């Protein structure tokens, strides 16, 4: 049995957050559910978390929140509802693994450290993509 993890779940839909938290708690994890970016940042500043799961569509932007939380939380996923398609495109654009809410209990049930052990079923967390500075074209001399 894997050790319990402290999970910060950022889910703006209260019913969905309660349901996901219940499933994760049954797996032995401690889960703190928050609904806003502000609540998430406060929670991460007050207590250590092993993992944060951030809804992509949280008010204020899930990607921006994920980038901020990544400074304090060692492992992070963005979550999306079942209707959104193109996970690989989204992952490439945002720089974080995408976790479908319907599959969250299965994916998060992996033994702790599976990412580090190189498990083929593990999807390692990626650091946020660095933006390249784009310089404007030089003005032509007349």
C-alpha positions as protocol buffer text, in pm:
chain_id: "A"
residue {
  index: 1
  type: UNK
  ca { x: 0 y: 0 z: 0 }
}
residue {
  index: 2
  type: UNK
  ca { x: 133 y: 341 z: -93 }
}
residue {
  index: 3
  type: UNK
  ca { x: 170 y: 617 z: 166 }
}
residue {
  index: 4
  type: UNK
  ca { x: -103 y: 878 z: 192 }
}
residue {
  index: 5
  type: UNK
  ca { x: -46 y: 1198 z: 0 }
}
residue {
  index: 6
  type: UNK
  ca { x: -160 y: 1551 z: 75 }
}
residue {
  index: 7
  type: UNK
  ca { x: -350 y: 1663 z: -236 }
}
residue {
  index: 8
  type: UNK
  ca { x: -468 y: 2014 z: -316 }
}
residue {
  index: 9
  type: UNK
  ca { x: -768 y: 1987 z: -550 }
}
residue {
  index: 10
  type: UNK
  ca { x: -872 y: 2310 z: -724 }
}
residue {
  index: 11
  type: UNK
  ca { x: -1221 y: 2251 z: -865 }
}
residue {
  index: 12
  type: UNK
  ca { x: -1469 y: 2535 z: -924 }
}
residue {
  index: 13
  type: UNK
  ca { x: -1766 y: 2294 z: -944 }
}
residue {
  index: 14
  type: UNK
  ca { x: -1850 y: 2215 z: -580 }
}
residue {
  index: 15
  type: UNK
  ca { x: -2028 y: 1886 z: -655 }
}
residue {
  index: 16
  type: UNK
  ca { x: -1750 y: 1762 z: -880 }
}
residue {
  index: 17
  type: UNK
  ca { x: -1490 y: 1861 z: -620 }
}
residue {
  index: 18
  type: UNK
  ca { x: -1671 y: 1672 z: -344 }
}
residue {
  index: 19
  type: UNK
  ca { x: -1705 y: 1361 z: -561 }
}
residue {
  index: 20
  type: UNK
  ca { x: -1340 y: 1361 z: -671 }
}
residue {
  index: 21
  type: UNK
  ca { x: -1220 y: 1425 z: -316 }
}
residue {
  index: 22
  type: UNK
  ca { x: -1427 y: 1136 z: -183 }
}
residue {
  index: 23
  type: UNK
  ca { x: -1275 y: 895 z: -435 }
}
residue {
  index: 24
  type: UNK
  ca { x: -922 y: 1013 z: -353 }
}
residue {
  index: 25
  type: UNK
  ca { x: -986 y: 990 z: 21 }
}
residue {
  index: 26
  type: UNK
  ca { x: -1103 y: 630 z: -19 }
}
residue {
  index: 27
  type: UNK
  ca { x: -759 y: 564 z: -165 }
}
residue {
  index: 28
  type: UNK
  ca { x: -603 y: 690 z: 159 }
}
residue {
  index: 29
  type: UNK
  ca { x: -508 y: 1043 z: 52 }
}
residue {
  index: 30
  type: UNK
  ca { x: -573 y: 1362 z: 243 }
}
residue {
  index: 31
  type: UNK
  ca { x: -754 y: 1606 z: 14 }
}
residue {
  index: 32
  type: UNK
  ca { x: -815 y: 1978 z: 50 }
}
residue {
  index: 33
  type: UNK
  ca { x: -1071 y: 2108 z: -201 }
}
residue {
  index: 34
  type: UNK
  ca { x: -1074 y: 2475 z: -295 }
}
residue {
  index: 35
  type: UNK
  ca { x: -1282 y: 2649 z: -561 }
}
residue {
  index: 36
  type: UNK
  ca { x: -1078 y: 2957 z: -655 }
}
residue {
  index: 37
  type: UNK
  ca { x: -724 y: 3055 z: -748 }
}
residue {
  index: 38
  type: UNK
  ca { x: -699 y: 3275 z: -439 }
}
residue {
  index: 39
  type: UNK
  ca { x: -803 y: 2993 z: -209 }
}
residue {
  index: 40
  type: UNK
  ca { x: -552 y: 2761 z: -375 }
}
residue {
  index: 41
  type: UNK
  ca { x: -262 y: 3002 z: -329 }
}
residue {
  index: 42
  type: UNK
  ca { x: -357 y: 3060 z: 36 }
}
residue {
  index: 43
  type: UNK
  ca { x: -384 y: 2686 z: 102 }
}
residue {
  index: 44
  type: UNK
  ca { x: -47 y: 2615 z: -65 }
}
residue {
  index: 45
  type: UNK
  ca { x: 113 y: 2888 z: 144 }
}
residue {
  index: 46
  type: UNK
  ca { x: -25 y: 2750 z: 470 }
}
residue {
  index: 47
  type: UNK
  ca { x: 41 y: 2377 z: 434 }
}
residue {
  index: 48
  type: UNK
  ca { x: 268 y: 2150 z: 229 }
}
residue {
  index: 49
  type: UNK
  ca { x: 110 y: 1942 z: -48 }
}
residue {
  index: 50
  type: UNK
  ca { x: 256 y: 1647 z: -236 }
}
residue {
  index: 51
  type: UNK
  ca { x: 33 y: 1702 z: -537 }
}
residue {
  index: 52
  type: UNK
  ca { x: -195 y: 1971 z: -678 }
}
residue {
  index: 53
  type: UNK
  ca { x: -471 y: 1904 z: -931 }
}
residue {
  index: 54
  type: UNK
  ca { x: -593 y: 2226 z: -1094 }
}
residue {
  index: 55
  type: UNK
  ca { x: -902 y: 2254 z: -1313 }
}
residue {
  index: 56
  type: UNK
  ca { x: -797 y: 2402 z: -1646 }
}
residue {
  index: 57
  type: UNK
  ca { x: -1101 y: 2631 z: -1653 }
}
residue {
  index: 58
  type: UNK
  ca { x: -1079 y: 2771 z: -1297 }
}
residue {
  index: 59
  type: UNK
  ca { x: -1158 y: 3143 z: -1289 }
}
residue {
  index: 60
  type: UNK
  ca { x: -840 y: 3343 z: -1337 }
}
residue {
  index: 61
  type: UNK
  ca { x: -689 y: 3069 z: -1553 }
}
residue {
  index: 62
  type: UNK
  ca { x: -586 y: 2720 z: -1455 }
}
residue {
  index: 63
  type: UNK
  ca { x: -257 y: 2743 z: -1643 }
}
residue {
  index: 64
  type: UNK
  ca { x: -152 y: 3061 z: -1467 }
}
residue {
  index: 65
  type: UNK
  ca { x: -249 y: 2914 z: -1130 }
}
residue {
  index: 66
  type: UNK
  ca { x: -61 y: 2593 z: -1210 }
}
residue {
  index: 67
  type: UNK
  ca { x: 254 y: 2793 z: -1290 }
}
residue {
  index: 68
  type: UNK
  ca { x: 229 y: 2970 z: -953 }
}
residue {
  index: 69
  type: UNK
  ca { x: 157 y: 2651 z: -757 }
}
residue {
  index: 70
  type: UNK
  ca { x: 444 y: 2467 z: -930 }
}
residue {
  index: 71
  type: UNK
  ca { x: 682 y: 2683 z: -722 }
}
residue {
  index: 72
  type: UNK
  ca { x: 541 y: 2532 z: -401 }
}
residue {
  index: 73
  type: UNK
  ca { x: 402 y: 2189 z: -491 }
}
residue {
  index: 74
  type: UNK
  ca { x: 637 y: 1919 z: -626 }
}
residue {
  index: 75
  type: UNK
  ca { x: 385 y: 1744 z: -853 }
}
residue {
  index: 76
  type: UNK
  ca { x: 105 y: 1908 z: -1046 }
}
residue {
  index: 77
  type: UNK
  ca { x: -165 y: 1814 z: -1297 }
}
residue {
  index: 78
  type: UNK
  ca { x: -415 y: 2020 z: -1488 }
}
residue {
  index: 79
  type: UNK
  ca { x: -755 y: 1853 z: -1504 }
}
residue {
  index: 80
  type: UNK
  ca { x: -1017 y: 1881 z: -1775 }
}
residue {
  index: 81
  type: UNK
  ca { x: -1375 y: 1762 z: -1814 }
}
residue {
  index: 82
  type: UNK
  ca { x: -1463 y: 1472 z: -2039 }
}
residue {
  index: 83
  type: UNK
  ca { x: -1584 y: 1699 z: -2320 }
}
residue {
  index: 84
  type: UNK
  ca { x: -1250 y: 1866 z: -2397 }
}
residue {
  index: 85
  type: UNK
  ca { x: -1045 y: 1693 z: -2668 }
}
residue {
  index: 86
  type: UNK
  ca { x: -686 y: 1709 z: -2784 }
}
residue {
  index: 87
  type: UNK
  ca { x: -496 y: 1638 z: -2462 }
}
residue {
  index: 88
  type: UNK
  ca { x: -160 y: 1615 z: -2637 }
}
residue {
  index: 89
  type: UNK
  ca { x: -205 y: 1956 z: -2799 }
}
residue {
  index: 90
  type: UNK
  ca { x: -306 y: 2109 z: -2468 }
}
residue {
  index: 91
  type: UNK
  ca { x: -11 y: 1950 z: -2287 }
}
residue {
  index: 92
  type: UNK
  ca { x: 231 y: 2080 z: -2545 }
}
residue {
  index: 93
  type: UNK
  ca { x: 83 y: 2429 z: -2528 }
}
residue {
  index: 94
  type: UNK
  ca { x: 71 y: 2456 z: -2149 }
}
residue {
  index: 95
  type: UNK
  ca { x: 361 y: 2240 z: -2035 }
}
residue {
  index: 96
  type: UNK
  ca { x: 173 y: 2030 z: -1777 }
}
residue {
  index: 97
  type: UNK
  ca { x: 31 y: 1678 z: -1801 }
}
residue {
  index: 98
  type: UNK
  ca { x: -345 y: 1673 z: -1860 }
}
residue {
  index: 99
  type: UNK
  ca { x: -551 y: 1451 z: -1632 }
}
residue {
  index: 100
  type: UNK
  ca { x: -911 y: 1369 z: -1727 }
}
residue {
  index: 101
  type: UNK
  ca { x: -1133 y: 1386 z: -1419 }
}
residue {
  index: 102
  type: UNK
  ca { x: -1299 y: 1055 z: -1504 }
}
residue {
  index: 103
  type: UNK
  ca { x: -958 y: 880 z: -1495 }
}
residue {
  index: 104
  type: UNK
  ca { x: -816 y: 1070 z: -1197 }
}
residue {
  index: 105
  type: UNK
  ca { x: -862 y: 795 z: -935 }
}
residue {
  index: 106
  type: UNK
  ca { x: -688 y: 537 z: -1157 }
}
residue {
  index: 107
  type: UNK
  ca { x: -398 y: 759 z: -1256 }
}
residue {
  index: 108
  type: UNK
  ca { x: -340 y: 895 z: -907 }
}
residue {
  index: 109
  type: UNK
  ca { x: -355 y: 545 z: -756 }
}
residue {
  index: 110
  type: UNK
  ca { x: -7 y: 464 z: -890 }
}
residue {
  index: 111
  type: UNK
  ca { x: 248 y: 388 z: -621 }
}
residue {
  index: 112
  type: UNK
  ca { x: 428 y: 694 z: -495 }
}
residue {
  index: 113
  type: UNK
  ca { x: 758 y: 736 z: -675 }
}
residue {
  index: 114
  type: UNK
  ca { x: 647 y: 558 z: -993 }
}
residue {
  index: 115
  type: UNK
  ca { x: 740 y: 869 z: -1191 }
}
residue {
  index: 116
  type: UNK
  ca { x: 1092 y: 865 z: -1052 }
}
residue {
  index: 117
  type: UNK
  ca { x: 1132 y: 491 z: -1105 }
}
residue {
  index: 118
  type: UNK
  ca { x: 1075 y: 530 z: -1480 }
}
residue {
  index: 119
  type: UNK
  ca { x: 760 y: 320 z: -1478 }
}
residue {
  index: 120
  type: UNK
  ca { x: 625 y: 291 z: -1833 }
}
residue {
  index: 121
  type: UNK
  ca { x: 278 y: 365 z: -1702 }
}
residue {
  index: 122
  type: UNK
  ca { x: 391 y: 680 z: -1526 }
}
residue {
  index: 123
  type: UNK
  ca { x: 355 y: 1020 z: -1688 }
}
residue {
  index: 124
  type: UNK
  ca { x: 625 y: 1243 z: -1541 }
}
residue {
  index: 125
  type: UNK
  ca { x: 545 y: 1597 z: -1438 }
}
residue {
  index: 126
  type: UNK
  ca { x: 701 y: 1849 z: -1668 }
}
residue {
  index: 127
  type: UNK
  ca { x: 834 y: 2189 z: -1579 }
}
residue {
  index: 128
  type: UNK
  ca { x: 642 y: 2481 z: -1725 }
}
residue {
  index: 129
  type: UNK
  ca { x: 752 y: 2580 z: -2073 }
}
residue {
  index: 130
  type: UNK
  ca { x: 973 y: 2886 z: -2089 }
}
residue {
  index: 131
  type: UNK
  ca { x: 850 y: 3151 z: -2324 }
}
residue {
  index: 132
  type: UNK
  ca { x: 1092 y: 3275 z: -2586 }
}
residue {
  index: 133
  type: UNK
  ca { x: 1127 y: 3646 z: -2621 }
}
residue {
  index: 134
  type: UNK
  ca { x: 1014 y: 3759 z: -2962 }
}
residue {
  index: 135
  type: UNK
  ca { x: 1179 y: 4076 z: -3083 }
}
residue {
  index: 136
  type: UNK
  ca { x: 998 y: 4305 z: -3326 }
}
residue {
  index: 137
  type: UNK
  ca { x: 1143 y: 4325 z: -3678 }
}
residue {
  index: 138
  type: UNK
  ca { x: 1395 y: 4603 z: -3728 }
}
residue {
  index: 139
  type: UNK
  ca { x: 1269 y: 4914 z: -3898 }
}
residue {
  index: 140
  type: UNK
  ca { x: 1416 y: 4952 z: -4244 }
}
residue {
  index: 141
  type: UNK
  ca { x: 1630 y: 5255 z: -4303 }
}
residue {
  index: 142
  type: UNK
  ca { x: 1501 y: 5464 z: -4593 }
}
